[in-house]
Amino acid sequence: MALRLSSRLPAEGEEDGAVRVMTFNANGIRSAASKGFFSWFSERDVDVLCLQETKAQEHQLGDAAFRPAGYRTVFRDATTRKGYSGVAIFSRREPDEVRTALGWAPFDEEGRYLEARFGNLSVVSFYIPSGSSGEERQKFKFEVMAWLRPILDQWLASGRDYVLCGDWNIVRAEADIRNWRSNQKNSGCLPEERAWMNGLIADACGDGSPQAESGWIDAFRALRPDAREEYTWWSNRGGARANNVGWRIDYQLATPGLRARLRGCEVWREPRFSDHAPFLVDYGA
């Protein structure tokens, strides 16, 4: 029988234990719940769940259907566009600290960052903007990327353990997308986006653009360096999911000290709760 979170997640001053972390873009928490997500989730023995695109305000989520038994729940809603974006973290242990803003209102007020701290471990729920709706949003995405990079560098050098969960809306390489050639000019697969994403990560699984010698760990690629056609998002058009015409844009990026603790991961293409798939990683003690 798996240990429960009370003996897994570290409290302040305690040593780290094994942790099971899941990330999932719900594309509407109420929609995902109506499709049975939380019933399914309750059987996965997860310690921390990071959700993105809750598309709701917290006062709309008081029902027990959105508050799974045994979990503490924290929301960071969008305040500039209600019913848009939004992130959440569900954890079996009360966080020592919760952070809801990084200091730039255009990003923070769209509800795109939430951090829960457990001892020396930070788990972050991130929702990086998409630029697919037009030039204005693509410009904002590039602004977010430039602004976020030094923050991520500071976290990497801080001495804390971080797990950055979420929908980054960027693929890294050909192995992470079915239609590589035809998407080179589309948001999420632009060379500038891939260069930024791969520049954060230290492995040999990028697109050939420069990568950090000491950088973040892409947990999926650390565990499955040769995997192909394992995607986390599919368009709702043209039978993309049925034909597995997908993109891997949902990640768990971890600080280097967590690499040796990676034990396994899983992506659930089915059952379908959203246009994204839940992605789980086990971190050993």
HELIX and SHEET records of a PDB file:
HELIX    1   1 LEU A    5  SER A    7  5                                   3    
HELIX    2   2 ILE A   29  SER A   34  1                                   6    
HELIX    3   3 PHE A   37  PHE A   41  1                                   5    
HELIX    4   4 GLU A   58  GLN A   60  5                                   3    
HELIX    5   5 ALA A   64  PHE A   66  5                                   3    
HELIX    6   6 ALA A  105  ASP A  108  1                                   4    
HELIX    7   7 GLU A  135  ALA A  157  1                                  23    
HELIX    8   8 GLU A  174  ASP A  176  5                                   3    
HELIX    9   9 ARG A  181  ASN A  183  5                                   3    
HELIX   10  10 PRO A  191  LEU A  200  1                                  10    
HELIX   11  11 ALA A  219  LEU A  223  1                                   5    
HELIX   12  12 PRO A  256  ARG A  261  5                                   6    
SHEET    1   A 6 ARG A  72  ARG A  76  0                                        
SHEET    2   A 6 VAL A  87  SER A  91 -1                                        
SHEET    3   A 6 VAL A  48  GLN A  52 -1                                        
SHEET    4   A 6 VAL A  19  ASN A  25  1                                        
SHEET    5   A 6 PHE A 279  TYR A 283 -1                                        
SHEET    6   A 6 LEU A 262  VAL A 267 -1                                        
SHEET    1   B 6 GLU A  97  ARG A  99  0                                        
SHEET    2   B 6 TYR A 113  PHE A 118 -1                                        
SHEET    3   B 6 LEU A 121  TYR A 127 -1                                        
SHEET    4   B 6 ASP A 161  ASP A 167  1                                        
SHEET    5   B 6 ASP A 250  ALA A 254 -1                                        
SHEET    6   B 6 ILE A 217  ASP A 218 -1                                        
SHEET    1   C 2 TRP A 233  TRP A 234  0                                        
SHEET    2   C 2 GLY A 246  TRP A 247 -1                                        
END                                                                             
